[in-house]
Amino acid sequence: MTDGTIEKVRLGTAGPEVGVQGLGCMGMSEFYGDTDEASARDTLDAALEAGVTLFDTADIYGSGANEEFLRPFVTAHRDEITLATKFSVVRRADDPAFRGISNDPAYIREAVEASLRRLGVDVIDLYYMHRRDPGVPLAESVGAMAELVRAGKVRHLGLSEVTGAELREAHAVHPVAALQSEWSLFSRSVERSAVGAAAELGVALVPYSPLGRGFLTGSFANAAELSEDDFRRRQPRFTGDAAAANAELLEPVRKIAAAHGATPAQIALAWVHQRAGVHGLAVVPIPGTRRRGRLEENVAATRITLTPGDLALLEPIAGRVVGDRYPDMSSTSEARE
């Protein structure tokens, strides 16, 4: 590994130091159509070469297949990377569309053992609650996660898609290093309460889908263009009239990209990175990609600084987006605000 090309930041007040941009690995196994395993493995190597050290997966991705896919890379570079995975979304082999949520302490203990086994490690660096089940007291779930830290199975705790109030409640039980939530030019609901709470508590923000699931790159204008097995075909923002309306919102992104000699994706990522200074907290987006070229493009965004004029042009976009983030928003933080 080289000494890297991107800056480092700390996750939480006592969490691991990581490259200021991470890599989301979900699409290497599922959700975005067919993948080329050799290309995906080359992308992992390219990430490490560029100074990316936070690698993000979850037990739901490919029903464990993504964790297993990462195992050789993790084994080869265990001391160089920060490994993050998640629990709580439950799938069923007999119903591929089924998604349940469990925050039950007994389930958490089972889930961590399964992830440790698939990843081939003794300890997970950052363990997230992927989704919140309001039917289980948060203190019970986070208490069970804290037990994993004391047992040496997990080093640091994270939460995903929680409100500011929930983050404060969890942090009072055990320090939370990172909050992972969707945050992009198209999705800013995390700013309602969670960002302020994270800044107050010293919790890092790890934005997922910082490129609006690829829509902000301009690589597709309607999900109908994508393969049949691409989950974006079922996302409200990317279909029909909503897709047409949202595609028009990319014009200022393209304009700013041209002025900087950059791509729309780089401008979208630069905007996310600059949230750190705006809100006073560490921000480590985890754009996902399966190709070395895209990885290098994404990392280069860390070297772009948007001007006040640029930011003013981008500011109205999120408020004009048509459509929800998911077909079913019941498991999102917005549903509990």
C-alpha positions in Angstrom: 0.0 0.0 0.0 1.1 3.6 -0.7 0.9 6.3 1.9 -2.3 7.3 0.2 -3.6 10.4 -1.6 -6.5 11.4 0.6 -6.7 12.9 4.1 -7.7 11.0 7.2 -10.3 11.7 9.8 -11.4 10.0 13.0 -14.8 8.3 13.3 -16.2 9.5 16.6 -14.1 10.9 19.5 -12.3 7.7 20.0 -13.0 5.7 16.9 -10.6 4.6 14.1 -8.8 7.0 11.8 -9.8 6.4 8.2 -9.5 7.9 4.8 -11.9 10.8 4.3 -13.7 8.7 1.7 -14.7 5.1 2.1 -16.0 2.4 -0.3 -19.5 0.9 -0.3 -19.2 -2.7 -1.4 -22.9 -3.6 -1.7 -23.0 -3.5 -5.5 -20.2 -5.9 -5.8 -22.6 -8.7 -4.9 -26.2 -7.6 -5.5 -28.8 -4.9 -6.4 -27.1 -3.2 -9.4 -27.2 -6.1 -11.9 -24.5 -8.4 -12.9 -21.0 -7.8 -11.6 -17.5 -8.8 -12.8 -15.8 -10.3 -9.8 -12.3 -9.7 -11.2 -13.1 -6.1 -11.8 -14.6 -5.7 -8.3 -11.5 -7.2 -6.7 -9.3 -4.8 -8.7 -11.4 -2.0 -7.4 -10.8 -3.0 -3.9 -7.1 -2.9 -4.5 -7.4 0.5 -6.2 -9.2 1.9 -3.2 -6.5 0.9 -0.8 -3.8 2.3 -3.2 -5.7 5.6 -3.2 -5.8 5.8 0.6 -9.3 4.5 1.1 -9.4 2.5 4.3 -13.1 2.2 5.3 -14.7 -0.7 3.6 -18.5 -1.0 4.1 -20.6 -4.2 3.8 -23.7 -5.7 5.6 -25.0 -9.2 6.2 -28.0 -8.4 3.9 -25.9 -7.8 0.8 -26.3 -11.0 -1.2 -27.6 -12.7 2.0 -24.1 -12.9 3.3 -22.4 -13.2 -0.1 -20.8 -9.8 0.0 -19.1 -10.5 3.4 -17.8 -13.8 2.0 -16.6 -12.0 -1.2 -14.6 -9.5 0.9 -13.0 -12.2 3.0 -9.8 -12.7 0.9 -9.2 -9.0 0.6 -9.8 -8.5 4.4 -7.4 -11.4 5.2 -4.7 -9.9 3.0 -5.0 -6.4 4.4 -6.5 -6.8 7.9 -4.1 -4.3 9.6 -4.5 -1.7 6.9 -8.3 -1.4 6.7 -11.3 -0.5 8.9 -14.0 -3.1 8.3 -17.6 -2.1 8.8 -20.6 -4.4 8.5 -24.3 -4.3 9.7 -27.1 -6.3 11.1 -30.9 -6.1 11.5 -32.3 -6.5 8.0 -33.7 -10.1 7.8 -34.2 -12.0 4.6 -35.8 -15.3 3.7 -34.6 -17.8 1.2 -38.1 -18.7 0.1 -39.1 -15.1 -0.6 -36.4 -12.9 -2.2 -38.5 -9.8 -1.8 -39.0 -10.2 2.0 -37.3 -7.7 4.3 -37.8 -7.9 8.0 -36.1 -6.0 10.8 -34.8 -7.4 14.1 -33.1 -5.5 16.9 -33.6 -8.3 19.4 -30.5 -8.8 21.6 -30.6 -12.6 20.9 -30.6 -12.0 17.2 -27.8 -9.4 17.4 -25.6 -12.0 19.2 -26.4 -14.6 16.4 -25.8 -12.0 13.6 -22.4 -11.0 14.8 -21.2 -14.6 15.0 -22.4 -15.2 11.4 -20.7 -12.0 10.1 -17.4 -12.9 11.9 -17.4 -16.3 10.3 -18.2 -15.1 6.8 -15.6 -12.3 7.0 -13.0 -14.6 8.5 -12.1 -12.2 11.3 -12.0 -12.3 15.1 -13.3 -8.7 15.5 -15.4 -6.3 13.5 -14.0 -2.7 13.5 -17.4 -0.9 13.2 -20.7 -2.7 13.7 -23.9 -0.9 12.7 -27.5 -1.4 13.5 -28.7 -1.2 9.9 -32.3 -0.3 10.6 -34.2 0.6 13.8 -37.1 -1.6 15.0 -39.2 0.7 17.2 -40.8 -2.4 18.8 -37.6 -3.1 20.7 -36.3 -0.6 23.3 -33.3 1.1 21.8 -31.4 0.8 25.1 -31.8 -3.0 24.9 -30.4 -3.2 21.4 -27.5 -0.9 22.0 -26.8 -2.6 25.3 -26.5 -5.9 23.4 -24.1 -4.2 21.0 -22.1 -2.8 23.9 -21.7 -6.4 25.2 -20.1 -7.3 21.9 -17.5 -4.6 22.5 -16.8 -5.8 26.0 -16.5 -9.4 24.6 -13.9 -8.3 22.0 -16.0 -9.2 19.0 -16.6 -5.5 18.0 -14.4 -2.5 18.4 -16.8 0.4 17.7 -20.6 0.9 17.3 -22.6 2.6 14.6 -26.2 3.3 13.8 -28.0 3.8 10.5 -31.1 5.7 9.6 -31.8 7.0 13.1 -33.2 10.4 14.2 -31.2 12.9 16.3 -33.2 11.9 19.4 -32.4 8.2 18.8 -28.8 8.9 18.3 -28.6 10.8 21.6 -30.4 7.9 23.4 -28.1 5.3 22.0 -25.0 7.4 22.7 -26.0 7.6 26.4 -25.9 3.8 26.5 -22.5 3.4 24.7 -20.5 5.8 22.6 -21.4 5.7 18.9 -18.6 6.3 16.5 -20.6 6.7 13.3 -24.0 7.4 11.9 -24.6 6.1 8.4 -27.5 7.7 6.6 -28.4 8.7 3.1 -27.0 12.2 2.4 -26.6 13.8 -1.0 -27.7 16.7 -3.2 -30.9 14.8 -3.6 -31.4 13.6 0.0 -30.9 16.0 2.9 -33.5 14.8 5.4 -30.7 13.7 7.7 -30.1 17.4 8.4 -33.4 17.7 10.2 -32.1 16.4 13.5 -29.4 13.8 13.1 -26.6 15.9 11.8 -26.9 18.4 14.6 -27.0 15.7 17.2 -24.0 14.0 15.6 -22.0 17.2 15.6 -22.9 17.8 19.3 -21.9 14.3 20.3 -18.8 14.0 18.2 -20.2 11.3 16.0 -19.0 11.0 12.4 -21.4 11.0 9.5 -21.0 8.2 6.9 -23.2 9.2 4.0 -24.4 6.3 1.9 -25.7 6.8 -1.7 -23.8 10.2 -1.9 -24.3 10.0 -5.7 -28.0 9.5 -5.5 -27.6 5.8 -6.4 -25.9 6.9 -9.6 -28.5 9.3 -10.8 -26.4 12.4 -9.9 -23.7 11.1 -12.2 -25.9 11.5 -15.2 -25.2 7.9 -16.2 -29.0 7.2 -16.5 -32.0 9.4 -16.8 -34.7 6.8 -16.1 -34.5 3.5 -14.3 -36.2 1.9 -17.3 -32.7 2.1 -19.0 -31.3 -0.3 -16.3 -31.2 -4.1 -16.3 -34.3 -6.0 -15.0 -32.5 -7.1 -11.8 -31.4 -3.6 -10.9 -33.2 -2.5 -7.7 -33.3 1.1 -8.9 -36.1 0.2 -11.3 -38.4 0.2 -8.2 -37.2 3.5 -6.7 -39.9 6.2 -7.0 -37.4 9.0 -7.9 -36.0 7.2 -10.9 -39.1 6.2 -12.8 -41.8 7.9 -14.9 -42.5 11.6 -14.5 -40.4 11.8 -11.3 -37.3 10.7 -13.2 -37.9 13.3 -15.9 -38.4 16.1 -13.4 -35.3 15.0 -11.4 -33.1 14.8 -14.5 -33.7 18.5 -15.1 -32.3 19.2 -11.6 -28.8 18.1 -12.8 -28.3 21.1 -15.0 -26.5 23.2 -12.4 -24.4 20.2 -11.4 -23.2 19.8 -15.0 -22.6 23.6 -15.3 -20.4 23.6 -12.2 -18.6 20.4 -13.3 -17.7 22.1 -16.6 -16.3 25.1 -14.8 -14.1 22.9 -12.6 -13.0 20.5 -15.3 -14.7 17.8 -13.3 -17.5 15.3 -13.7 -21.0 15.7 -12.2 -20.2 12.8 -9.9 -17.2 14.6 -8.5 -19.2 17.8 -7.9 -21.9 15.8 -6.1 -19.2 14.2 -3.9 -17.4 17.4 -3.3 -20.6 18.9 -2.0 -21.0 16.0 0.5 -17.4 16.4 1.6 -17.9 20.1 2.3 -20.8 19.4 4.6 -18.0 18.6 7.2 -17.1 22.3 7.4 -20.7 23.5 7.2 -21.9 21.4 10.1 -18.7 20.9 12.1 -18.3 17.1 12.1 -16.3 14.4 10.3 -18.0 13.3 7.1 -16.8 10.1 5.3 -19.0 9.3 2.3 -19.0 5.7 1.0 -19.8 5.8 -2.8 -20.0 2.4 -4.2 -18.5 1.3 -7.4 -17.2 -1.9 -9.1 -14.7 -0.3 -11.4 -11.2 1.1 -10.8 -11.8 4.1 -13.1 -14.9 5.2 -11.2 -13.1 4.6 -7.9 -10.2 6.9 -9.0 -12.8 9.5 -10.2 -14.6 9.4 -6.9 -11.4 9.8 -4.8 -10.3 12.8 -7.0 -13.5 14.6 -5.7 -11.8 15.0 -2.3 -9.5 17.6 -4.0 -12.3 19.8 -5.3 -13.4 22.8 -3.4 -16.7 24.3 -4.4 -17.1 28.1 -4.3 -19.8 30.0 -2.5 -21.4 30.6 -5.9 -21.3 26.9 -6.7 -22.9 26.0 -3.3 -25.6 28.6 -3.9 -26.6 27.0 -7.2 -26.7 23.6 -5.6 -28.6 24.5 -2.5 -32.2 24.4 -3.9 -31.9 21.0 -5.5 -32.9 18.7 -2.7 -36.1 20.7 -2.0 -37.2 20.2 -5.6 -36.6 16.4 -5.9 -39.8 14.5 -6.8 -40.4 11.1 -5.2 -39.5 9.3 -2.0 -36.1 7.6 -1.4 -37.7 4.1 -1.2 -41.1 2.6 -2.2 -41.7 1.9 1.5 -40.4 4.6 3.8 -41.5 3.0 7.0 -38.0 1.9 8.0 -36.4 5.3 7.4 -35.6 8.0 10.0 -38.1 10.3 8.3 -40.9 7.9 9.4 -40.0 8.5 13.1 -39.2 12.3 13.0 
